[in-house]
Amino acid sequence: MPLRSLGAVRVFEMVASLLSFTEAARRLAMSQGAVSYRIKQLELELGLSLFERNGSSIRLTEAGEEFRRTARRALDELDDAARSLRRRAAREVVIGMSTYFGARWLSSRLIRFLTQHPEIALRLQPTIGDSGLTSSDVDLAVVWGSHDRFQSKHQCLLESTVTPMVGPILAGKLAATGLRDGLKAIPLIHDNETHEAWGRWLSSAGISDRGARPGPIIPDANMRVQAIIDEQGIALFDELVSDELSRGRLVAPSDVMLEGFGYYLIIADSPLRAERPELKAVKDWLFKEARMTLDLSVTS
């Protein structure tokens, strides 16, 4: 026999996640008595106890823990389906990306998509690293990295090399001391805790990282750009800082380029989303623009 009340399942999941009838009632805008009644009715319908009560505290029974896991998966699927249906009606596509990529690559091209597809509503969701992939709101994400770091299905949108960048004052110091010795005195700014990219670049340049001076971790690429302009250290960047390079605000002190990095497109792992024609239109347009970017770089 199917469950008679989905509402009771939502109430149960809230209580189970908080292990508090009082807090669940507050978040659900219900009375504590109403919450207790819903749980009691659900337990009677299932024919088993979901919670063990000990004075003012509660904990899940073994059956309650099993039902909580199942309920969470089911509610997530229902929420995802509802969200997808609402977006299908509104023809909305949410793209997760860093503000760095959005401002430096996407923004100048976006008018072409809006002109070609006025029926599709785009929402750009600022993200850092892989954070956009865990958001249930994001339909697809553009993420920087190397192809071997992604566990989910991905496609390379733009390949890009990276190389160290500094401000003009530090560039002068590096020129005077030489890169190998100069890197021992200048903080290496990182984008995450793994320091993977710097390790790979130093190895490619034949420089040991043992004498390198550790610097701050700045996940936001725009903040890293400004930190370099402000002469706070040296960081790895791609071709999207070409404007700062041409204006002399940034300097590349080495011609050693690190290959194997780029911007990757990752689509939310949901059949309901993958089948949406507006999502395919966005994806196809992004790859078309990426090919145009590549063609321009080859001919210039």
LOTIMAR-430096 format. One record per residue (C-alpha): residue number from 1; residue in three letters; z negated, y negated, x. Coordinates in steps of 0.05 Angstrom, whole numbers, padded with zeros to 5 digits. Layout:
<atom><pos>NUM</pos><code>ALA</code><up>Z</up><north>Y</north><east>X</east></atom>
...
//
This chain:
<atom><pos>1</pos><code>MET</code><up>00000</up><north>00000</north><east>00000</east></atom>
<atom><pos>2</pos><code>PRO</code><up>00020</up><north>-00068</north><east>00030</east></atom>
<atom><pos>3</pos><code>LEU</code><up>-00033</up><north>-00122</north><east>00041</east></atom>
<atom><pos>4</pos><code>ARG</code><up>-00040</up><north>-00167</north><east>-00018</east></atom>
<atom><pos>5</pos><code>SER</code><up>-00057</up><north>-00231</north><east>00019</east></atom>
<atom><pos>6</pos><code>LEU</code><up>-00025</up><north>-00259</north><east>00082</east></atom>
<atom><pos>7</pos><code>GLY</code><up>-00073</up><north>-00317</north><east>00077</east></atom>
<atom><pos>8</pos><code>ALA</code><up>-00132</up><north>-00270</north><east>00089</east></atom>
<atom><pos>9</pos><code>VAL</code><up>-00097</up><north>-00244</north><east>00152</east></atom>
<atom><pos>10</pos><code>ARG</code><up>-00090</up><north>-00315</north><east>00178</east></atom>
<atom><pos>11</pos><code>VAL</code><up>-00164</up><north>-00328</north><east>00164</east></atom>
<atom><pos>12</pos><code>PHE</code><up>-00183</up><north>-00263</north><east>00199</east></atom>
<atom><pos>13</pos><code>GLU</code><up>-00141</up><north>-00280</north><east>00260</east></atom>
<atom><pos>14</pos><code>MET</code><up>-00174</up><north>-00348</north><east>00266</east></atom>
<atom><pos>15</pos><code>VAL</code><up>-00244</up><north>-00318</north><east>00260</east></atom>
<atom><pos>16</pos><code>ALA</code><up>-00226</up><north>-00263</north><east>00309</east></atom>
<atom><pos>17</pos><code>SER</code><up>-00200</up><north>-00311</north><east>00361</east></atom>
<atom><pos>18</pos><code>LEU</code><up>-00261</up><north>-00357</north><east>00356</east></atom>
<atom><pos>19</pos><code>LEU</code><up>-00314</up><north>-00305</north><east>00338</east></atom>
<atom><pos>20</pos><code>SER</code><up>-00345</up><north>-00357</north><east>00293</east></atom>
<atom><pos>21</pos><code>PHE</code><up>-00342</up><north>-00364</north><east>00217</east></atom>
<atom><pos>22</pos><code>THR</code><up>-00366</up><north>-00435</north><east>00223</east></atom>
<atom><pos>23</pos><code>GLU</code><up>-00314</up><north>-00459</north><east>00273</east></atom>
<atom><pos>24</pos><code>ALA</code><up>-00258</up><north>-00421</north><east>00237</east></atom>
<atom><pos>25</pos><code>ALA</code><up>-00278</up><north>-00455</north><east>00171</east></atom>
<atom><pos>26</pos><code>ARG</code><up>-00275</up><north>-00523</north><east>00205</east></atom>
<atom><pos>27</pos><code>ARG</code><up>-00206</up><north>-00512</north><east>00235</east></atom>
<atom><pos>28</pos><code>LEU</code><up>-00178</up><north>-00483</north><east>00170</east></atom>
<atom><pos>29</pos><code>ALA</code><up>-00209</up><north>-00538</north><east>00128</east></atom>
<atom><pos>30</pos><code>MET</code><up>-00245</up><north>-00487</north><east>00085</east></atom>
<atom><pos>31</pos><code>SER</code><up>-00317</up><north>-00475</north><east>00067</east></atom>
<atom><pos>32</pos><code>GLN</code><up>-00355</up><north>-00423</north><east>00107</east></atom>
<atom><pos>33</pos><code>GLY</code><up>-00367</up><north>-00385</north><east>00042</east></atom>
<atom><pos>34</pos><code>ALA</code><up>-00292</up><north>-00383</north><east>00028</east></atom>
<atom><pos>35</pos><code>VAL</code><up>-00278</up><north>-00356</north><east>00098</east></atom>
<atom><pos>36</pos><code>SER</code><up>-00332</up><north>-00302</north><east>00091</east></atom>
<atom><pos>37</pos><code>TYR</code><up>-00303</up><north>-00283</north><east>00023</east></atom>
<atom><pos>38</pos><code>ARG</code><up>-00232</up><north>-00275</north><east>00051</east></atom>
<atom><pos>39</pos><code>ILE</code><up>-00257</up><north>-00231</north><east>00107</east></atom>
<atom><pos>40</pos><code>LYS</code><up>-00299</up><north>-00189</north><east>00059</east></atom>
<atom><pos>41</pos><code>GLN</code><up>-00239</up><north>-00179</north><east>00013</east></atom>
<atom><pos>42</pos><code>LEU</code><up>-00195</up><north>-00159</north><east>00072</east></atom>
<atom><pos>43</pos><code>GLU</code><up>-00247</up><north>-00108</north><east>00096</east></atom>
<atom><pos>44</pos><code>LEU</code><up>-00251</up><north>-00079</north><east>00025</east></atom>
<atom><pos>45</pos><code>GLU</code><up>-00176</up><north>-00074</north><east>00021</east></atom>
<atom><pos>46</pos><code>LEU</code><up>-00171</up><north>-00040</north><east>00089</east></atom>
<atom><pos>47</pos><code>GLY</code><up>-00231</up><north>00004</north><east>00076</east></atom>
<atom><pos>48</pos><code>LEU</code><up>-00264</up><north>-00011</north><east>00143</east></atom>
<atom><pos>49</pos><code>SER</code><up>-00307</up><north>-00063</north><east>00178</east></atom>
<atom><pos>50</pos><code>LEU</code><up>-00271</up><north>-00113</north><east>00222</east></atom>
<atom><pos>51</pos><code>PHE</code><up>-00334</up><north>-00147</north><east>00250</east></atom>
<atom><pos>52</pos><code>GLU</code><up>-00402</up><north>-00126</north><east>00272</east></atom>
<atom><pos>53</pos><code>ARG</code><up>-00454</up><north>-00178</north><east>00251</east></atom>
<atom><pos>54</pos><code>ASN</code><up>-00517</up><north>-00189</north><east>00292</east></atom>
<atom><pos>55</pos><code>GLY</code><up>-00556</up><north>-00247</north><east>00264</east></atom>
<atom><pos>56</pos><code>SER</code><up>-00515</up><north>-00310</north><east>00275</east></atom>
<atom><pos>57</pos><code>SER</code><up>-00466</up><north>-00278</north><east>00323</east></atom>
<atom><pos>58</pos><code>ILE</code><up>-00407</up><north>-00232</north><east>00309</east></atom>
<atom><pos>59</pos><code>ARG</code><up>-00360</up><north>-00188</north><east>00349</east></atom>
<atom><pos>60</pos><code>LEU</code><up>-00299</up><north>-00147</north><east>00333</east></atom>
<atom><pos>61</pos><code>THR</code><up>-00304</up><north>-00073</north><east>00318</east></atom>
<atom><pos>62</pos><code>GLU</code><up>-00255</up><north>-00027</north><east>00352</east></atom>
<atom><pos>63</pos><code>ALA</code><up>-00213</up><north>-00027</north><east>00289</east></atom>
<atom><pos>64</pos><code>GLY</code><up>-00220</up><north>-00103</north><east>00285</east></atom>
<atom><pos>65</pos><code>GLU</code><up>-00194</up><north>-00111</north><east>00356</east></atom>
<atom><pos>66</pos><code>GLU</code><up>-00134</up><north>-00067</north><east>00341</east></atom>
<atom><pos>67</pos><code>PHE</code><up>-00119</up><north>-00104</north><east>00276</east></atom>
<atom><pos>68</pos><code>ARG</code><up>-00126</up><north>-00171</north><east>00313</east></atom>
<atom><pos>69</pos><code>ARG</code><up>-00072</up><north>-00153</north><east>00363</east></atom>
<atom><pos>70</pos><code>THR</code><up>-00026</up><north>-00129</north><east>00308</east></atom>
<atom><pos>71</pos><code>ALA</code><up>-00040</up><north>-00190</north><east>00265</east></atom>
<atom><pos>72</pos><code>ARG</code><up>-00026</up><north>-00238</north><east>00323</east></atom>
<atom><pos>73</pos><code>ARG</code><up>00041</up><north>-00206</north><east>00337</east></atom>
<atom><pos>74</pos><code>ALA</code><up>00060</up><north>-00207</north><east>00264</east></atom>
<atom><pos>75</pos><code>LEU</code><up>00039</up><north>-00279</north><east>00253</east></atom>
<atom><pos>76</pos><code>ASP</code><up>00076</up><north>-00301</north><east>00316</east></atom>
<atom><pos>77</pos><code>GLU</code><up>00139</up><north>-00268</north><east>00291</east></atom>
<atom><pos>78</pos><code>LEU</code><up>00131</up><north>-00300</north><east>00222</east></atom>
<atom><pos>79</pos><code>ASP</code><up>00119</up><north>-00369</north><east>00253</east></atom>
<atom><pos>80</pos><code>ASP</code><up>00179</up><north>-00360</north><east>00298</east></atom>
<atom><pos>81</pos><code>ALA</code><up>00223</up><north>-00339</north><east>00240</east></atom>
<atom><pos>82</pos><code>ALA</code><up>00200</up><north>-00398</north><east>00198</east></atom>
<atom><pos>83</pos><code>ARG</code><up>00211</up><north>-00446</north><east>00255</east></atom>
<atom><pos>84</pos><code>SER</code><up>00280</up><north>-00418</north><east>00267</east></atom>
<atom><pos>85</pos><code>LEU</code><up>00299</up><north>-00423</north><east>00194</east></atom>
<atom><pos>86</pos><code>ARG</code><up>00275</up><north>-00495</north><east>00190</east></atom>
<atom><pos>87</pos><code>ARG</code><up>00315</up><north>-00512</north><east>00252</east></atom>
<atom><pos>88</pos><code>ARG</code><up>00376</up><north>-00476</north><east>00225</east></atom>
<atom><pos>89</pos><code>ALA</code><up>00372</up><north>-00519</north><east>00163</east></atom>
<atom><pos>90</pos><code>ALA</code><up>00364</up><north>-00582</north><east>00205</east></atom>
<atom><pos>91</pos><code>ARG</code><up>00412</up><north>-00556</north><east>00259</east></atom>
<atom><pos>92</pos><code>GLU</code><up>00362</up><north>-00576</north><east>00312</east></atom>
<atom><pos>93</pos><code>VAL</code><up>00362</up><north>-00550</north><east>00383</east></atom>
<atom><pos>94</pos><code>VAL</code><up>00303</up><north>-00562</north><east>00430</east></atom>
<atom><pos>95</pos><code>ILE</code><up>00319</up><north>-00563</north><east>00505</east></atom>
<atom><pos>96</pos><code>GLY</code><up>00262</up><north>-00558</north><east>00555</east></atom>
<atom><pos>97</pos><code>MET</code><up>00275</up><north>-00591</north><east>00623</east></atom>
<atom><pos>98</pos><code>SER</code><up>00243</up><north>-00634</north><east>00675</east></atom>
<atom><pos>99</pos><code>THR</code><up>00248</up><north>-00709</north><east>00666</east></atom>
<atom><pos>100</pos><code>TYR</code><up>00279</up><north>-00709</north><east>00736</east></atom>
<atom><pos>101</pos><code>PHE</code><up>00338</up><north>-00666</north><east>00713</east></atom>
<atom><pos>102</pos><code>GLY</code><up>00343</up><north>-00701</north><east>00646</east></atom>
<atom><pos>103</pos><code>ALA</code><up>00346</up><north>-00771</north><east>00675</east></atom>
<atom><pos>104</pos><code>ARG</code><up>00389</up><north>-00756</north><east>00736</east></atom>
<atom><pos>105</pos><code>TRP</code><up>00440</up><north>-00706</north><east>00709</east></atom>
<atom><pos>106</pos><code>LEU</code><up>00438</up><north>-00699</north><east>00633</east></atom>
<atom><pos>107</pos><code>SER</code><up>00427</up><north>-00770</north><east>00609</east></atom>
<atom><pos>108</pos><code>SER</code><up>00494</up><north>-00798</north><east>00632</east></atom>
<atom><pos>109</pos><code>ARG</code><up>00532</up><north>-00740</north><east>00600</east></atom>
<atom><pos>110</pos><code>LEU</code><up>00494</up><north>-00734</north><east>00535</east></atom>
<atom><pos>111</pos><code>ILE</code><up>00536</up><north>-00784</north><east>00497</east></atom>
<atom><pos>112</pos><code>ARG</code><up>00595</up><north>-00735</north><east>00503</east></atom>
<atom><pos>113</pos><code>PHE</code><up>00556</up><north>-00681</north><east>00467</east></atom>
<atom><pos>114</pos><code>LEU</code><up>00530</up><north>-00728</north><east>00413</east></atom>
<atom><pos>115</pos><code>THR</code><up>00602</up><north>-00751</north><east>00401</east></atom>
<atom><pos>116</pos><code>GLN</code><up>00630</up><north>-00681</north><east>00398</east></atom>
<atom><pos>117</pos><code>HIS</code><up>00573</up><north>-00652</north><east>00356</east></atom>
<atom><pos>118</pos><code>PRO</code><up>00544</up><north>-00705</north><east>00311</east></atom>
<atom><pos>119</pos><code>GLU</code><up>00520</up><north>-00650</north><east>00264</east></atom>
<atom><pos>120</pos><code>ILE</code><up>00471</up><north>-00622</north><east>00316</east></atom>
<atom><pos>121</pos><code>ALA</code><up>00403</up><north>-00654</north><east>00327</east></atom>
<atom><pos>122</pos><code>LEU</code><up>00379</up><north>-00649</north><east>00399</east></atom>
<atom><pos>123</pos><code>ARG</code><up>00306</up><north>-00655</north><east>00420</east></atom>
<atom><pos>124</pos><code>LEU</code><up>00292</up><north>-00659</north><east>00495</east></atom>
<atom><pos>125</pos><code>GLN</code><up>00224</up><north>-00629</north><east>00513</east></atom>
<atom><pos>126</pos><code>PRO</code><up>00196</up><north>-00652</north><east>00580</east></atom>
<atom><pos>127</pos><code>THR</code><up>00172</up><north>-00592</north><east>00621</east></atom>
<atom><pos>128</pos><code>ILE</code><up>00149</up><north>-00578</north><east>00692</east></atom>
<atom><pos>129</pos><code>GLY</code><up>00169</up><north>-00512</north><east>00724</east></atom>
<atom><pos>130</pos><code>ASP</code><up>00166</up><north>-00453</north><east>00677</east></atom>
<atom><pos>131</pos><code>SER</code><up>00119</up><north>-00486</north><east>00627</east></atom>
<atom><pos>132</pos><code>GLY</code><up>00176</up><north>-00496</north><east>00577</east></atom>
<atom><pos>133</pos><code>LEU</code><up>00189</up><north>-00421</north><east>00574</east></atom>
<atom><pos>134</pos><code>THR</code><up>00122</up><north>-00407</north><east>00543</east></atom>
<atom><pos>135</pos><code>SER</code><up>00129</up><north>-00459</north><east>00489</east></atom>
<atom><pos>136</pos><code>SER</code><up>00149</up><north>-00431</north><east>00421</east></atom>
<atom><pos>137</pos><code>ASP</code><up>00185</up><north>-00497</north><east>00406</east></atom>
<atom><pos>138</pos><code>VAL</code><up>00236</up><north>-00491</north><east>00463</east></atom>
<atom><pos>139</pos><code>ASP</code><up>00302</up><north>-00458</north><east>00446</east></atom>
<atom><pos>140</pos><code>LEU</code><up>00329</up><north>-00460</north><east>00516</east></atom>
<atom><pos>141</pos><code>ALA</code><up>00304</up><north>-00488</north><east>00582</east></atom>
<atom><pos>142</pos><code>VAL</code><up>00336</up><north>-00514</north><east>00645</east></atom>
<atom><pos>143</pos><code>VAL</code><up>00291</up><north>-00493</north><east>00703</east></atom>
<atom><pos>144</pos><code>TRP</code><up>00296</up><north>-00506</north><east>00777</east></atom>
<atom><pos>145</pos><code>GLY</code><up>00287</up><north>-00448</north><east>00826</east></atom>
<atom><pos>146</pos><code>SER</code><up>00319</up><north>-00390</north><east>00862</east></atom>
<atom><pos>147</pos><code>HIS</code><up>00352</up><north>-00334</north><east>00822</east></atom>
<atom><pos>148</pos><code>ASP</code><up>00302</up><north>-00281</north><east>00846</east></atom>
<atom><pos>149</pos><code>ARG</code><up>00241</up><north>-00316</north><east>00817</east></atom>
<atom><pos>150</pos><code>PHE</code><up>00258</up><north>-00309</north><east>00743</east></atom>
<atom><pos>151</pos><code>GLN</code><up>00236</up><north>-00248</north><east>00705</east></atom>
<atom><pos>152</pos><code>SER</code><up>00269</up><north>-00268</north><east>00639</east></atom>
<atom><pos>153</pos><code>LYS</code><up>00344</up><north>-00267</north><east>00628</east></atom>
<atom><pos>154</pos><code>HIS</code><up>00376</up><north>-00327</north><east>00662</east></atom>
<atom><pos>155</pos><code>GLN</code><up>00444</up><north>-00357</north><east>00680</east></atom>
<atom><pos>156</pos><code>CYS</code><up>00458</up><north>-00405</north><east>00737</east></atom>
<atom><pos>157</pos><code>LEU</code><up>00479</up><north>-00472</north><east>00709</east></atom>
<atom><pos>158</pos><code>LEU</code><up>00484</up><north>-00512</north><east>00775</east></atom>
<atom><pos>159</pos><code>GLU</code><up>00477</up><north>-00486</north><east>00845</east></atom>
<atom><pos>160</pos><code>SER</code><up>00446</up><north>-00535</north><east>00893</east></atom>
<atom><pos>161</pos><code>THR</code><up>00426</up><north>-00538</north><east>00965</east></atom>
<atom><pos>162</pos><code>VAL</code><up>00361</up><north>-00571</north><east>00987</east></atom>
<atom><pos>163</pos><code>THR</code><up>00342</up><north>-00608</north><east>01050</east></atom>
<atom><pos>164</pos><code>PRO</code><up>00283</up><north>-00651</north><east>01073</east></atom>
<atom><pos>165</pos><code>MET</code><up>00280</up><north>-00724</north><east>01052</east></atom>
<atom><pos>166</pos><code>VAL</code><up>00237</up><north>-00780</north><east>01079</east></atom>
<atom><pos>167</pos><code>GLY</code><up>00231</up><north>-00856</north><east>01073</east></atom>
<atom><pos>168</pos><code>PRO</code><up>00265</up><north>-00899</north><east>01125</east></atom>
<atom><pos>169</pos><code>ILE</code><up>00201</up><north>-00914</north><east>01164</east></atom>
<atom><pos>170</pos><code>LEU</code><up>00183</up><north>-00840</north><east>01173</east></atom>
<atom><pos>171</pos><code>ALA</code><up>00257</up><north>-00825</north><east>01187</east></atom>
<atom><pos>172</pos><code>GLY</code><up>00252</up><north>-00873</north><east>01246</east></atom>
<atom><pos>173</pos><code>LYS</code><up>00190</up><north>-00837</north><east>01272</east></atom>
<atom><pos>174</pos><code>LEU</code><up>00224</up><north>-00769</north><east>01266</east></atom>
<atom><pos>175</pos><code>ALA</code><up>00284</up><north>-00796</north><east>01304</east></atom>
<atom><pos>176</pos><code>ALA</code><up>00238</up><north>-00820</north><east>01359</east></atom>
<atom><pos>177</pos><code>THR</code><up>00197</up><north>-00756</north><east>01366</east></atom>
<atom><pos>178</pos><code>GLY</code><up>00247</up><north>-00704</north><east>01345</east></atom>
<atom><pos>179</pos><code>LEU</code><up>00243</up><north>-00664</north><east>01281</east></atom>
<atom><pos>180</pos><code>ARG</code><up>00204</up><north>-00605</north><east>01309</east></atom>
<atom><pos>181</pos><code>ASP</code><up>00147</up><north>-00647</north><east>01337</east></atom>
<atom><pos>182</pos><code>GLY</code><up>00151</up><north>-00700</north><east>01281</east></atom>
<atom><pos>183</pos><code>LEU</code><up>00138</up><north>-00650</north><east>01226</east></atom>
<atom><pos>184</pos><code>LYS</code><up>00070</up><north>-00635</north><east>01257</east></atom>
<atom><pos>185</pos><code>ALA</code><up>00048</up><north>-00706</north><east>01242</east></atom>
<atom><pos>186</pos><code>ILE</code><up>00080</up><north>-00718</north><east>01174</east></atom>
<atom><pos>187</pos><code>PRO</code><up>00051</up><north>-00685</north><east>01110</east></atom>
<atom><pos>188</pos><code>LEU</code><up>00096</up><north>-00634</north><east>01078</east></atom>
<atom><pos>189</pos><code>ILE</code><up>00096</up><north>-00648</north><east>01003</east></atom>
<atom><pos>190</pos><code>HIS</code><up>00103</up><north>-00586</north><east>00959</east></atom>
<atom><pos>191</pos><code>ASP</code><up>00124</up><north>-00575</north><east>00887</east></atom>
<atom><pos>192</pos><code>ASN</code><up>00077</up><north>-00516</north><east>00875</east></atom>
<atom><pos>193</pos><code>GLU</code><up>00022</up><north>-00474</north><east>00907</east></atom>
<atom><pos>194</pos><code>THR</code><up>00069</up><north>-00421</north><east>00937</east></atom>
<atom><pos>195</pos><code>HIS</code><up>00103</up><north>-00468</north><east>00987</east></atom>
<atom><pos>196</pos><code>GLU</code><up>00161</up><north>-00419</north><east>00982</east></atom>
<atom><pos>197</pos><code>ALA</code><up>00218</up><north>-00470</north><east>00991</east></atom>
<atom><pos>198</pos><code>TRP</code><up>00186</up><north>-00502</north><east>01052</east></atom>
<atom><pos>199</pos><code>GLY</code><up>00174</up><north>-00435</north><east>01084</east></atom>
<atom><pos>200</pos><code>ARG</code><up>00246</up><north>-00415</north><east>01074</east></atom>
<atom><pos>201</pos><code>TRP</code><up>00273</up><north>-00482</north><east>01100</east></atom>
<atom><pos>202</pos><code>LEU</code><up>00229</up><north>-00481</north><east>01163</east></atom>
<atom><pos>203</pos><code>SER</code><up>00252</up><north>-00410</north><east>01177</east></atom>
<atom><pos>204</pos><code>SER</code><up>00326</up><north>-00431</north><east>01168</east></atom>
<atom><pos>205</pos><code>ALA</code><up>00315</up><north>-00489</north><east>01215</east></atom>
<atom><pos>206</pos><code>GLY</code><up>00282</up><north>-00444</north><east>01267</east></atom>
<atom><pos>207</pos><code>ILE</code><up>00216</up><north>-00482</north><east>01263</east></atom>
<atom><pos>208</pos><code>SER</code><up>00148</up><north>-00450</north><east>01258</east></atom>
<atom><pos>209</pos><code>ASP</code><up>00105</up><north>-00473</north><east>01200</east></atom>
<atom><pos>210</pos><code>ARG</code><up>00041</up><north>-00461</north><east>01239</east></atom>
<atom><pos>211</pos><code>GLY</code><up>00039</up><north>-00532</north><east>01265</east></atom>
<atom><pos>212</pos><code>ALA</code><up>00062</up><north>-00564</north><east>01200</east></atom>
<atom><pos>213</pos><code>ARG</code><up>00014</up><north>-00613</north><east>01169</east></atom>
<atom><pos>214</pos><code>PRO</code><up>-00004</up><north>-00593</north><east>01098</east></atom>
<atom><pos>215</pos><code>GLY</code><up>00009</up><north>-00645</north><east>01045</east></atom>
<atom><pos>216</pos><code>PRO</code><up>-00004</up><north>-00655</north><east>00971</east></atom>
<atom><pos>217</pos><code>ILE</code><up>00024</up><north>-00612</north><east>00915</east></atom>
<atom><pos>218</pos><code>ILE</code><up>00064</up><north>-00655</north><east>00866</east></atom>
<atom><pos>219</pos><code>PRO</code><up>00098</up><north>-00612</north><east>00812</east></atom>
<atom><pos>220</pos><code>ASP</code><up>00133</up><north>-00671</north><east>00779</east></atom>
<atom><pos>221</pos><code>ALA</code><up>00198</up><north>-00684</north><east>00817</east></atom>
<atom><pos>222</pos><code>ASN</code><up>00201</up><north>-00758</north><east>00797</east></atom>
<atom><pos>223</pos><code>MET</code><up>00132</up><north>-00768</north><east>00826</east></atom>
<atom><pos>224</pos><code>ARG</code><up>00153</up><north>-00732</north><east>00890</east></atom>
<atom><pos>225</pos><code>VAL</code><up>00213</up><north>-00779</north><east>00897</east></atom>
<atom><pos>226</pos><code>GLN</code><up>00168</up><north>-00840</north><east>00891</east></atom>
<atom><pos>227</pos><code>ALA</code><up>00117</up><north>-00809</north><east>00939</east></atom>
<atom><pos>228</pos><code>ILE</code><up>00173</up><north>-00803</north><east>00991</east></atom>
<atom><pos>229</pos><code>ILE</code><up>00198</up><north>-00873</north><east>00979</east></atom>
<atom><pos>230</pos><code>ASP</code><up>00126</up><north>-00897</north><east>00988</east></atom>
<atom><pos>231</pos><code>GLU</code><up>00126</up><north>-00862</north><east>01057</east></atom>
<atom><pos>232</pos><code>GLN</code><up>00072</up><north>-00811</north><east>01037</east></atom>
<atom><pos>233</pos><code>GLY</code><up>00106</up><north>-00752</north><east>01071</east></atom>
<atom><pos>234</pos><code>ILE</code><up>00168</up><north>-00709</north><east>01071</east></atom>
<atom><pos>235</pos><code>ALA</code><up>00194</up><north>-00666</north><east>01014</east></atom>
<atom><pos>236</pos><code>LEU</code><up>00253</up><north>-00621</north><east>00998</east></atom>
<atom><pos>237</pos><code>PHE</code><up>00305</up><north>-00648</north><east>00949</east></atom>
<atom><pos>238</pos><code>ASP</code><up>00373</up><north>-00633</north><east>00922</east></atom>
<atom><pos>239</pos><code>GLU</code><up>00436</up><north>-00674</north><east>00910</east></atom>
<atom><pos>240</pos><code>LEU</code><up>00407</up><north>-00709</north><east>00849</east></atom>
<atom><pos>241</pos><code>VAL</code><up>00375</up><north>-00761</north><east>00896</east></atom>
<atom><pos>242</pos><code>SER</code><up>00444</up><north>-00784</north><east>00919</east></atom>
<atom><pos>243</pos><code>ASP</code><up>00432</up><north>-00854</north><east>00891</east></atom>
<atom><pos>244</pos><code>GLU</code><up>00369</up><north>-00864</north><east>00933</east></atom>
<atom><pos>245</pos><code>LEU</code><up>00406</up><north>-00836</north><east>00994</east></atom>
<atom><pos>246</pos><code>SER</code><up>00465</up><north>-00883</north><east>00985</east></atom>
<atom><pos>247</pos><code>ARG</code><up>00418</up><north>-00943</north><east>00979</east></atom>
<atom><pos>248</pos><code>GLY</code><up>00378</up><north>-00923</north><east>01040</east></atom>
<atom><pos>249</pos><code>ARG</code><up>00313</up><north>-00913</north><east>01002</east></atom>
<atom><pos>250</pos><code>LEU</code><up>00314</up><north>-00840</north><east>01024</east></atom>
<atom><pos>251</pos><code>VAL</code><up>00339</up><north>-00809</north><east>01089</east></atom>
<atom><pos>252</pos><code>ALA</code><up>00358</up><north>-00737</north><east>01105</east></atom>
<atom><pos>253</pos><code>PRO</code><up>00332</up><north>-00726</north><east>01176</east></atom>
<atom><pos>254</pos><code>SER</code><up>00365</up><north>-00658</north><east>01184</east></atom>
<atom><pos>255</pos><code>ASP</code><up>00432</up><north>-00627</north><east>01167</east></atom>
<atom><pos>256</pos><code>VAL</code><up>00401</up><north>-00558</north><east>01155</east></atom>
<atom><pos>257</pos><code>MET</code><up>00413</up><north>-00541</north><east>01082</east></atom>
<atom><pos>258</pos><code>LEU</code><up>00374</up><north>-00487</north><east>01044</east></atom>
<atom><pos>259</pos><code>GLU</code><up>00419</up><north>-00445</north><east>01000</east></atom>
<atom><pos>260</pos><code>GLY</code><up>00403</up><north>-00402</north><east>00940</east></atom>
<atom><pos>261</pos><code>PHE</code><up>00371</up><north>-00454</north><east>00895</east></atom>
<atom><pos>262</pos><code>GLY</code><up>00395</up><north>-00487</north><east>00832</east></atom>
<atom><pos>263</pos><code>TYR</code><up>00384</up><north>-00502</north><east>00758</east></atom>
<atom><pos>264</pos><code>TYR</code><up>00381</up><north>-00441</north><east>00714</east></atom>
<atom><pos>265</pos><code>LEU</code><up>00389</up><north>-00436</north><east>00639</east></atom>
<atom><pos>266</pos><code>ILE</code><up>00340</up><north>-00391</north><east>00603</east></atom>
<atom><pos>267</pos><code>ILE</code><up>00346</up><north>-00379</north><east>00528</east></atom>
<atom><pos>268</pos><code>ALA</code><up>00285</up><north>-00362</north><east>00486</east></atom>
<atom><pos>269</pos><code>ASP</code><up>00279</up><north>-00287</north><east>00477</east></atom>
<atom><pos>270</pos><code>SER</code><up>00289</up><north>-00286</north><east>00402</east></atom>
<atom><pos>271</pos><code>PRO</code><up>00349</up><north>-00255</north><east>00364</east></atom>
<atom><pos>272</pos><code>LEU</code><up>00341</up><north>-00306</north><east>00309</east></atom>
<atom><pos>273</pos><code>ARG</code><up>00351</up><north>-00363</north><east>00359</east></atom>
<atom><pos>274</pos><code>ALA</code><up>00405</up><north>-00330</north><east>00401</east></atom>
<atom><pos>275</pos><code>GLU</code><up>00451</up><north>-00321</north><east>00340</east></atom>
<atom><pos>276</pos><code>ARG</code><up>00449</up><north>-00394</north><east>00320</east></atom>
<atom><pos>277</pos><code>PRO</code><up>00518</up><north>-00427</north><east>00328</east></atom>
<atom><pos>278</pos><code>GLU</code><up>00488</up><north>-00494</north><east>00347</east></atom>
<atom><pos>279</pos><code>LEU</code><up>00450</up><north>-00461</north><east>00404</east></atom>
<atom><pos>280</pos><code>LYS</code><up>00515</up><north>-00431</north><east>00429</east></atom>
<atom><pos>281</pos><code>ALA</code><up>00549</up><north>-00499</north><east>00423</east></atom>
<atom><pos>282</pos><code>VAL</code><up>00495</up><north>-00531</north><east>00467</east></atom>
<atom><pos>283</pos><code>LYS</code><up>00499</up><north>-00475</north><east>00518</east></atom>
<atom><pos>284</pos><code>ASP</code><up>00575</up><north>-00477</north><east>00522</east></atom>
<atom><pos>285</pos><code>TRP</code><up>00574</up><north>-00553</north><east>00530</east></atom>
<atom><pos>286</pos><code>LEU</code><up>00522</up><north>-00550</north><east>00586</east></atom>
<atom><pos>287</pos><code>PHE</code><up>00565</up><north>-00501</north><east>00625</east></atom>
<atom><pos>288</pos><code>LYS</code><up>00627</up><north>-00542</north><east>00613</east></atom>
<atom><pos>289</pos><code>GLU</code><up>00593</up><north>-00604</north><east>00641</east></atom>
<atom><pos>290</pos><code>ALA</code><up>00567</up><north>-00563</north><east>00700</east></atom>
<atom><pos>291</pos><code>ARG</code><up>00638</up><north>-00541</north><east>00716</east></atom>
<atom><pos>292</pos><code>MET</code><up>00662</up><north>-00613</north><east>00713</east></atom>
<atom><pos>293</pos><code>THR</code><up>00606</up><north>-00632</north><east>00762</east></atom>
<atom><pos>294</pos><code>LEU</code><up>00628</up><north>-00578</north><east>00810</east></atom>
<atom><pos>295</pos><code>ASP</code><up>00702</up><north>-00599</north><east>00804</east></atom>
<atom><pos>296</pos><code>LEU</code><up>00683</up><north>-00671</north><east>00820</east></atom>
<atom><pos>297</pos><code>SER</code><up>00642</up><north>-00652</north><east>00881</east></atom>
<atom><pos>298</pos><code>VAL</code><up>00700</up><north>-00609</north><east>00907</east></atom>
<atom><pos>299</pos><code>THR</code><up>00752</up><north>-00665</north><east>00900</east></atom>
<atom><pos>300</pos><code>SER</code><up>00708</up><north>-00722</north><east>00926</east></atom>
//
